[in-house]
Amino acid sequence: MTKLKMLIILMIFALLTGCNQCQTDPEPQPQPNPEPQPGNRAVIVGINAYPNAPLSGCVNDALNMKDLLITQYSFKEDQIKMLTDSNATTESILTAMVWLTEDVKEGDKRLFHYSGHGAEYVDTKLHQIICPVDFDWTPQHMITDTQFVAVFSKYQTMCCLTG
């Protein structure tokens, strides 16, 4: 489960472009409502309504992240794809991840946030996975660490928010 937590934390705090190396100094605190960055995009997933293992609080986490991005990081509503409960299927999450990584230019901010079930899955090796709402332990209804790497590995630079 530790690898999954690390993967989710990385996705939450990753900026896919915008600098040449990760900084060791903490980022300055964001100023409320600076001018919007046209290249911002975020995918926010929150799932409470699992058919066999419901959760509580995940949709609220997603709404809080959206509010934070709008009020503190100058994202606009149309730059954020919200996928909650029945809308957070394997297909819709994978499609949103592709949208997140399209047309990235230097200085753009991209963010993936997930709140829901995670697990481990073994095929020829151990995978950390996130569980979409249609999760059923088949490879067609899970999103693995390998899929995350495939989508996000095309970027040569990745910076992390630290501090």
N, C-alpha and C positions, 0 to 999 in steps of 0.2 A: 504494500500500500504506500510505502514511502516514495517509490518512484512516481506513482500516480500523483501524489501530492506535489512533488517537485515539478512534474510536468505541468500541472494545473497552475501552480504558482508562476512558473516561467511564462506560460501563455497569458496569464493575467497581467504580468508586469513587463512583458516584452514590447519593445518598439522595434518594428521590423526594419525600419530604415531611419535615417536622420543623423547618423554620426558614423565615424569610422572605427570607433572602438568603445567598449564599455568603460565608463568612468568609475573611478574608485571614490571620488568625492560625492557626497550626497547631492542630489538634485535640489535646486532651490525650491521653496514652497511655491506652488502655483498661485497666481493671482486670480481672484474671481473675475469671471467674464472678460477675458482678453479677447481680441479679435479672433473670429473663427478661422481655423485652418481648413482650407477647402479639401485637402487630401486625407482628412481624418476618416476612419471607418472603424466600427466596432461590431462584433457579434457577441451578444449576451444571451446565455442559455440558463434557464432556471426551471427545474422540473420537480414538482411535488406529486403529481398525479400518476405515479407508477401503478399499474393495475394490481400487482401482487405485493408491492412493498412501498406504500406511499410514504412520502416525507412531508415535513412542514418547514417553512422558512426559506426554501430555495428560490421560489418566485420572488419573495421579498428581497433576498440577496440580489437578484437580477435587477429589480426595480431600483434598489439603492445604488447599484453600480451605474445604471443609466443616469440617475440623478447626479451622481458624482461627476460623470463625464461631461454632462451638460453644464453644471454649475461651476465646476472647478477647472475643467480642461478644454473648454470651448468647443465641444462637439455639438452638432446640431441634430435635431430629431431624425432627419432623413439620412444621417450618416451612421445610424445605429440600427442594426437588425436585432429585434427582440424575438427570441424563440422560447416560449413558455408552454409547459404542460403538453397538451395534444399537438401543438405545432412543432415541438422539438423532436421530430422523428430523425432517424438516421439519415435519410435522404435530405431533409431540410437543413440539418446541421452541416453535412458535407458540402452541400450547395452554397451555404453561407460562408463556409471556410474558403471556398474558391473565390467568391465575391470579395472577401476580405483581402485576398492576396493579389487581386487584379489591379493593374494600372498604378503600381506603387512608384512614387517619385521621391527623390531626396527631400527630407523634411516632413514627409507624411507620417502620421501616427496611426498604427493599427493595433487593435487589441482584441483578444479572445478571452471571454470570461465564462466559466462553467460552474454551475452549482447543481449537483444532483448525485446520483449513485456512481461509484467507480468500482472497479473490480480487477482481478487478474484473470487472464485466459492463457491456456497453454495449447499451442499447436506443436510446431517443431521447437519452439522456445517460449519462454514466459513473456507475456505482453501485459502492459498496463492498459486498461481500457476505461472509456467513459460509457455510460449506459444511457442511450436515448430513451425516450418514452416507449418506443416499440421494441426495446431490448428483449431478447429471448434466448440468449446463449448461443446463437448461431452467428457465424462471422458476418452475415449480411445485415445484422441488426446490432452492431457494436462499432465503436470507433476506437481503433488501437493506436498505441504510441507510434507504430510504424506508419500509419496513415497521417498522423500529425507531422512526422518527419518528412514524409513525401510532399505534403502541401507547403510546409514552411522552409524546407531546406534550400530552395532556390535563391534564398537571400544570402549574400556574402557577408553582410553586416547585420548584426543584431545588437541592440543596446538594451540594457536592463535599467529600470528605475531602481535606485538603491537608496538606502537611508531610512 
